[in-house]
Structures are given as C-alpha cells and as structure tokens.
Amino acid sequence: MKPSQRDLSSAAVLLLVVMAAEMASVEAKSDGYCYYPSGKFKGWCLYTDHCADVCEDESNKYVDGKCRGFPSRCYCMTMCPRAPAPAPEIIAAPRRPPVKIE
C-alpha cells in the first residue's frame, strides 16, 4: 500500500517540529552547566576546541563549548543559576506549654 500525500506531509511536519524543539532547547544537566545551541557556529561540530572558541567569541557569558548530539552541533555552556532555597515550613520555634511551679 502506497502512503498518501497527506500522511507524508504530516510526517514531515512532525519531524520538523521535533528537530526545531531539539535545536532550540536549553539543557540543564546535573554538572551545573546550561547548554545553548551556538548562534554563530556553522555546520557540523567536529572539534570541541573550535566550538569552545566560537562560543567564547559569541558572548562573554559562555564559559565553554562542546560538540553534542547527532548530527553533532556546537552547544555553548554557561553556569546554571542555582534555584533559591525553599522557604522553611516553620518560621518560629513552637511555643512550649507553660510549666506549673508549685
């Protein structure tokens, strides 16, 4: 059975949406770095050193760059901001019941 034109079009649009979401995503890893796709790096990323140089020239907020994914692309790295500490549930110590003195 031959796939219809509508099915092929739907598959192509879905593939483009997935690729765009992957390329535009910002990844936060447990290593404390956030990864952003480079805006100036062109083509496949083959050498991490070249990616790091492009990222450092692109913005002073980027601390490094790495080749990641398939096809390999250049991702620039920044230090991720730490989440604020959660507010304490108990603000003051509980009151003790009064002590009877006899």
Secondary structure, DSSP 8 states (H G I E B T S, - for coil): ----HHHHHHHHHHHHHHHHHHHH--EE-TTSEEEEE-SS--S----HHHHHHHHHHH-TT--EEEEETTTTEEEEEEE---------S-SS----------
